[in-house]
Amino acid sequence: NGRGIPPELLSQVFYPYFTTRESGTGIGLAISQKIIMEHKGSIEIESEEGQGTRIRIRLPVSPVEAPAS
């Protein structure tokens, strides 16, 4: 629950340094998305303004082989 994200801003939430808060840095979701994608996962956001936001993170169950160095 919460205030939700306006539809016109949803496409920007993963951009580095994008924030709607006065004291925010706007890097949290960008960093989270990068980490999740590096683990072959996905992150999705559903939001309804005035109702709240749901963030769904999916990660693979089986380990992903690390590239040989």
C-alpha positions in Angstrom: 0.0 0.0 0.0 1.1 3.6 -0.3 0.8 6.4 -2.8 1.8 4.4 -5.9 3.7 5.6 -8.9 2.0 7.8 -11.6 1.8 5.9 -14.9 3.9 8.5 -16.7 6.8 7.9 -14.3 6.8 4.1 -14.4 9.1 3.9 -17.4 11.7 5.9 -15.6 12.0 4.2 -12.3 15.1 2.1 -13.3 17.0 5.1 -14.6 20.0 6.0 -12.5 19.5 9.1 -10.4 15.8 9.3 -11.2 13.8 10.2 -8.0 10.7 12.0 -7.0 11.8 12.5 -3.5 13.6 15.5 -2.1 16.2 13.5 -0.2 16.5 10.5 -2.5 19.5 9.6 -4.7 17.6 7.6 -7.3 20.1 4.8 -7.5 18.4 2.1 -5.5 16.2 0.5 -8.2 18.9 1.0 -10.8 21.4 -1.0 -8.7 18.8 -3.6 -7.8 17.9 -4.2 -11.4 21.6 -4.6 -12.4 22.2 -7.1 -9.6 19.1 -9.1 -10.4 19.8 -9.2 -14.1 23.4 -10.3 -13.4 21.9 -13.3 -11.6 19.7 -14.0 -14.7 16.6 -12.8 -12.9 13.9 -10.3 -13.6 12.2 -7.4 -11.8 8.7 -6.1 -12.6 6.8 -3.2 -11.2 3.0 -2.9 -11.0 1.6 0.3 -9.6 -1.7 2.1 -9.2 -1.5 5.7 -8.1 -3.1 6.2 -4.8 -3.2 2.4 -4.1 0.4 1.3 -3.9 3.1 -0.5 -5.8 4.1 -4.2 -6.1 7.7 -5.1 -7.1 8.2 -8.7 -8.2 11.7 -10.1 -8.3 12.3 -13.5 -9.9 15.6 -15.3 -9.5 16.5 -18.7 -11.0 16.3 -21.7 -8.6 19.3 -23.5 -9.9 22.7 -21.8 -9.7 24.1 -20.2 -12.9 27.5 -21.3 -14.0 30.1 -18.5 -13.5 32.1 -17.8 -16.6 35.6 -19.3 -16.6 38.3 -16.7 -15.9 
